[in-house]
Amino acid sequence: MQSQWFVIHTLSGQEQKVKENIEKRLKTEEMGEYVKEVLVPMERVAEVRSGKKTVTMRKLHPGYVYIDLRLLDENRRVRDQRADFRVGRN
């Protein structure tokens, strides 16, 4: 089964912290083979402040983290793409 991109909604300003926490859990739970990439899209922005040009990094989509992964069921089996799924637990 191929991986798919998913979007995680987070608090604005917490995107990098969420990304780091996901990457830590991937190492501790040995799930790295199921997650290809965790991404916080950034862009370079040139601004002029006080007559000086500065280049800063800005988030393209504040409040969102992107993750490329393969879905698994509770038994750690890869789920079928056609199956219904829920993200999170009740």
C-alpha positions in Angstrom: 0.0 0.0 0.0 1.3 3.4 -0.9 1.5 6.2 1.6 -0.9 9.1 1.6 -0.6 12.8 2.7 -2.7 13.8 5.7 -3.1 17.2 7.3 -3.0 17.7 11.1 -4.6 20.8 12.5 -2.7 22.3 15.4 -2.6 25.5 17.4 -1.0 28.3 15.4 2.6 28.7 16.5 2.9 25.0 17.7 3.6 23.4 14.3 7.3 22.8 14.9 6.7 21.4 18.4 4.1 19.0 16.9 6.5 17.9 14.2 9.3 17.3 16.7 6.9 15.3 19.0 5.8 13.1 16.1 9.4 12.5 15.1 10.3 11.5 18.7 7.4 9.1 18.9 8.4 7.5 15.5 11.8 6.6 17.0 10.5 5.4 20.4 7.7 3.3 18.9 9.7 2.1 15.9 7.1 3.4 13.4 9.5 5.0 11.1 8.9 2.5 8.3 5.2 3.7 8.1 5.9 7.5 8.1 7.9 8.9 5.2 7.9 12.6 6.1 6.6 15.1 8.5 6.4 18.6 7.0 5.8 22.2 8.1 5.9 24.1 4.8 7.9 27.3 5.0 8.7 30.1 2.5 11.4 32.8 2.4 10.1 36.3 2.6 12.2 39.4 1.9 11.1 42.4 4.0 12.4 45.9 4.4 12.6 47.1 8.0 14.2 50.4 9.0 15.7 50.7 5.6 17.4 47.2 5.7 16.4 44.2 3.7 15.9 41.1 5.8 15.0 37.6 4.7 12.8 35.6 7.1 11.1 32.2 7.0 7.3 32.2 7.2 4.9 29.3 7.5 2.8 28.8 4.3 -0.2 27.3 6.3 -0.1 28.4 10.0 -1.7 25.9 12.2 -1.2 22.8 10.0 1.4 20.0 9.8 1.5 17.6 6.9 2.4 13.9 7.3 3.0 11.3 4.6 2.1 7.9 6.1 0.6 4.5 5.6 -2.5 3.8 7.7 -2.5 0.9 10.1 -5.3 -0.8 12.1 -5.0 -1.7 15.8 -3.1 -4.9 15.0 -0.4 -2.9 13.2 -1.5 -4.2 9.8 -1.6 -1.9 6.9 -5.2 -0.8 6.2 -6.9 -1.2 2.9 -7.4 2.1 1.1 -11.0 1.3 0.4 -11.8 0.8 4.0 -13.4 3.4 6.2 -11.1 4.9 8.8 -11.1 7.3 11.7 -8.1 9.3 12.9 -7.8 9.6 16.6 -9.5 7.7 19.4 -12.8 8.2 21.3 
